[in-house]
Amino acid sequence: MEHQAVFDATGLLCPEPVMMLHVEMRKIGAKDVLKVIATDPSTTRDIPKFCQFLGHTLINQEQEGDTYFYWIEKKQS
């Protein structure tokens, strides 16, 4: 899936992935897509809530083994 930036949160545990996701989202432009790679199962709950609360679009999420992938489109300013 197409994306403009990647945030590798592998090995980080709650609440670090979502806290750092705030920083990563600020680095990209409106309508850009950030791919997130995580290993913490709590991200399956936290990242969709993060997107819903802040108005970003969770385009897709997938799981391969113990790794979780998310594609988030940043909302327009």
CORZI-V186693 format. One record per residue. RES is the residue in three letters. OMEGA is omega in radians with two decimals (* if undefined). Layout:
# CORZI-V186693
{{RES:OMEGA} {RES:OMEGA}}
This chain:
# CORZI-V186693
{{MET:-3.07} {GLU:3.09} {HIS:-3.11} {GLN:-3.12} {ALA:3.14} {VAL:3.02} {PHE:-3.14} {ASP:-3.14} {ALA:-3.14} {THR:3.10} {GLY:3.12} {LEU:-3.14} {LEU:3.13} {CYS:0.19} {PRO:-3.04} {GLU:-3.10} {PRO:-3.11} {VAL:3.10} {MET:-3.13} {MET:3.09} {LEU:3.06} {HIS:-3.12} {VAL:-3.11} {GLU:-3.14} {MET:3.11} {ARG:-3.08} {LYS:-3.07} {ILE:-3.12} {GLY:3.08} {ALA:-3.14} {LYS:3.03} {ASP:-3.14} {VAL:3.09} {LEU:3.03} {LYS:3.12} {VAL:3.08} {ILE:-3.07} {ALA:3.09} {THR:-3.14} {ASP:-3.13} {PRO:-3.14} {SER:3.11} {THR:3.13} {THR:3.07} {ARG:-2.98} {ASP:-3.08} {ILE:3.04} {PRO:3.10} {LYS:3.07} {PHE:-3.12} {CYS:-3.13} {GLN:-3.09} {PHE:-3.06} {LEU:3.07} {GLY:3.06} {HIS:-3.13} {THR:3.02} {LEU:-3.05} {ILE:-3.08} {ASN:2.97} {GLN:-3.10} {GLU:3.06} {GLN:3.03} {GLU:-3.08} {GLY:-3.14} {ASP:-3.12} {THR:-3.11} {TYR:-3.13} {PHE:-3.14} {TYR:3.03} {TRP:-3.04} {ILE:3.05} {GLU:-3.14} {LYS:-3.13} {LYS:3.05} {GLN:-3.11} {SER:*}}
